[in-house]
Amino acid sequence: MIGQLLRYAILFLLPFIVYGLWLAIARRRAQQHENEPGWRDAPLVWLTAAGLGLVLVGFAVAALFDGGAADCRYIPSRIVDGQLLPAELRCDDT
């Protein structure tokens, strides 16, 4: 579970990391100039939108290619003979 959260967090932060690398390179090149770029000039809306887009693509890829529960059925909780049976996930072993 934590691995999945980290995967999506990295996907979200990836545009910010790339922008930070570009910013570091641009600052090295513009050391003589007064107008060196900074984080205050960052296009935060676009970086956030790009991060959310990458997370959505990650969700789609995971839904298409993670076949973990493809042969499983969810059986909701139910009452049998006056007793509450918990919900269960039955998987066919083939």
N, C-alpha and C positions, 0 to 999 in steps of 0.2 A: 504494500500500500504506500509506504513512504517512498519507495522507488518510483512509483507512478507519479506521485506528487512532485518529486524532484525532476522527473522528466518534463512535466508540463511547466514547472517553474523555470527550468533552463530554456525551454522553448519560448516562454514569455520574455525572459531577460535577454535573449539572444540579440534582438535589435539594439538594445541599450549597450550591450557589450561591444558590438560592432561599431556603434557610434562612438563609444569611448576610445576604441582603438584608433578610429579615424581622427578623433579629436587630439589624441596624443601625437599622432604623426603630423597633423596640421600645425600644432603648436611648435614642434621642432623645426618645421620648415619656416614658420613665421616668427622666429625669435627676434628678428630685427624690426618687425613692424609693430605698430601700436594696436592694430585691430586683430589681435589673435582670437580665435574662436574659443568659446567657453560653454559650460553646461547651461548657462542662462540663455544662450542662443539656441538651445536644443529644440528640435521640433517634437515636443513631448507627446502631442496628440497623435502624430504620425507614428512615432515609435511605439506608443501604446496600442494603436490600431494594428500595426504590424505584428506585435507580440501576441495580441488576441487572435489575429488571423493564423499565426503559426500554431497556437494552442488548438484552434478549431481543426486545422489540418491534422494535427496530432491525434485528436479525438477520432476523426474520420479514418485515419490509417489504422488506429487501434481497433476500431469497430470492424473494419474490413479484414484485417489480417490476424487478429488475436482470436483464435478459435477455441478458447478455453472451455466454454460451456455450450458447445454447439449441439451435443446430443443429450442435453439435460432438460428435465421438466421441473417446473416449480409447482409444488403442491401446497396450497395455502393451509393455514391452521383450520381445524374442523373439530366438531364435537361428534364422538362416536361412543355410544352406550353411556352417555352422560359424562364422559371424560373429554377434556380438551386436549387434542393432539397437536403438537407444535408443527409449524410449517417445515417443509423439507425440500431438498433438491435431489431428485432421483436421476441418476445418470446411467445410460445404457453402456455397458462394457462390451465392445465388439472387437 
